Amino acid sequence: MTLVRLRRAAQITLPLEIRQAARLKEGDYLEAEVTKAGILLRPVTVDRRGPTPEQEAEIQAVVDQERRNYAEERRR
């Protein structure tokens, strides 16, 4: 079992051995699901499931807000 740290803007880094075992590369999508056992991350292909335009807008709004929060923290 590998320990993974939650970073600013809720980002995590998957260790190399996990990325290799799952054959993940930069830009791949992972589907996240909360289960009784914890959090399950499952690789998905965009053609199987991609964000709707509404979800894309919501994601972009969150990213923009996190960037503003980060910029504000740096100004302090």
C-alpha positions, -999 to 999 in steps of 0.1 A, spaced: 0 0 0 13 35 -9 6 67 10 -6 95 -12 -8 132 0 -37 155 -8 -22 188 -20 -34 223 -28 -66 224 -50 -73 187 -39 -45 174 -62 -29 140 -57 1 124 -74 -3 87 -82 30 69 -76 49 56 -106 43 20 -99 5 26 -97 6 46 -130 26 19 -147 4 -10 -134 -27 8 -146 -10 20 -178 -19 56 -171 -3 86 -188 -7 124 -185 -41 135 -197 -59 102 -190 -92 104 -172 -101 86 -139 -136 81 -127 -139 86 -89 -164 68 -68 -170 68 -30 -175 32 -18 -180 16 16 -143 6 15 -131 41 5 -124 59 -28 -122 40 -60 -104 55 -90 -111 38 -123 -95 47 -156 -120 56 -183 -117 66 -219 -132 98 -231 -152 81 -258 -169 59 -231 -176 88 -208 -167 124 -211 -178 155 -192 -209 173 -205 -206 209 -215 -223 218 -181 -197 197 -162 -169 213 -182 -182 247 -172 -184 237 -136 -149 222 -137 -135 254 -153 -153 275 -126 -137 255 -98 -103 257 -115 -106 295 -120 -117 299 -83 -87 279 -71 -64 300 -92 -78 331 -77 -74 316 -42 -38 307 -49 -30 342 -63 -46 357 -32 -25 335 -9 6 345 -27 -1 382 -23 -2 378 15 
